[in-house]
Amino acid sequence: MNIVYFIGSIAFLILIHELGHFLAAKAFGIKVEEFGIGFPPKLFKLFTYKGTDYTFNLLPLGGFVRPAGENDPDFPGGLAAASPWKRIAVMFAGPLMNLLVGILIYSIIFYQIGSPVFDKVIVFGISPESPAETAGLQEGDLFITIDGVVIDSTEKLHNTIYANLGQEIDILVEREGEQVALSMIPRDPPPPEGAIGISMGNDSEHLGLFTSVFYGSKATFQHIGMIFSLPYKLITGELTGEEGRLLGYKGMYDLYEDFRERDETAVVEVTGGINTLGFYAAITLSLAALNLLPLPALDGGRILFALPEALFGKRIPQKYENLVNGIGFLLLILIVIYINLQDFINPVVIP
């Protein structure tokens, strides 16, 4: 079932992208010959409405839009015959839809988990047979003081504990509205699970709908900025090639499975799972960002060809655009094949 959910979710995000192109074309009066669910070969036609065939295709990996006269400026009412600004709007509408889905997903995440309260540190998890477990610390406990030091950040908690390795410390926590006093001895030297054996984080406060959308929008644009900064970080060595690599379907599925497993053991319960929702956000925003790159055959490349006409009134001959986009499409297919093969030859390592 995980495979079914994965394929369905990826297909939906791609279909949303194509729906953006479709709605924009219809809004500008550009004829659309076919809107396909899935990729060809075509299995059957669902119906025809206002001159557009709605079809169901064999490969369940998204969908496509086939505008009339896509590469023929002499075709009346077609895409290539439309004004440059209309062509740009149609091309941009696909990434825009993915961007809006990203905002929606991040808004749902913030609405469910709230905004972090950075001066409140709580226990998210406890390692078995650790000092924390022996002392009676529990998940959800809110730290108040350690040896009289007020705990108002995860950094202060860490520093206070590690300044007292091997020595007994007194801890005051809040549990279900009551204060509970505990004592324990941080391990020296600390094992991989840490000196007292907890995972910690910040408490959160509930956000209203509009505030959640604000935070969701902010997170979306930060995410997009991070994607566009990847080439620079790879060139400067800030990221390794492995950290910045592109993933194919298998690599994405490996991440998807890992995120679902994390959600099943998460302390904070979120409908849909915070890690899984974050995965969907990453995919839809990657679709938006990658398609906006000014490369042939991608939406960004087609926008680039339309810009000279929009800005200076001089159109690049269609035959050159068709040639470049054709070559770009073939290269894009080869790159996609290479990326997917790398998922098997050099599987992604999940920390």
HELIX and SHEET records of a PDB file:
HELIX    1   1 ASN A    2  ALA A   27  1                                  26    
HELIX    2   2 PRO A   84  ILE A  113  1                                  30    
HELIX    3   3 PRO A  131  ALA A  135  1                                   5    
HELIX    4   4 THR A  154  TYR A  162  1                                   9    
HELIX    5   5 LEU A  209  THR A  236  1                                  28    
HELIX    6   6 TYR A  249  GLU A  264  1                                  16    
HELIX    7   7 ILE A  274  ASN A  291  1                                  18    
HELIX    8   8 ASP A  299  PHE A  312  1                                  14    
HELIX    9   9 GLN A  318  ILE A  345  1                                  28    
SHEET    1   A 2 VAL A  32  TYR A  49  0                                        
SHEET    2   A 2 THR A  52  PRO A  67 -1                                        
SHEET    1   B 2 SER A 115  ILE A 126  0                                        
SHEET    2   B 2 ILE A 198  GLU A 205 -1                                        
SHEET    1   C 4 VAL A 149  VAL A 150  0                                        
SHEET    2   C 4 LEU A 142  ILE A 146 -1                                        
SHEET    3   C 4 ILE A 169  ARG A 175 -1                                        
SHEET    4   C 4 GLU A 178  MET A 184 -1                                        
END                                                                             
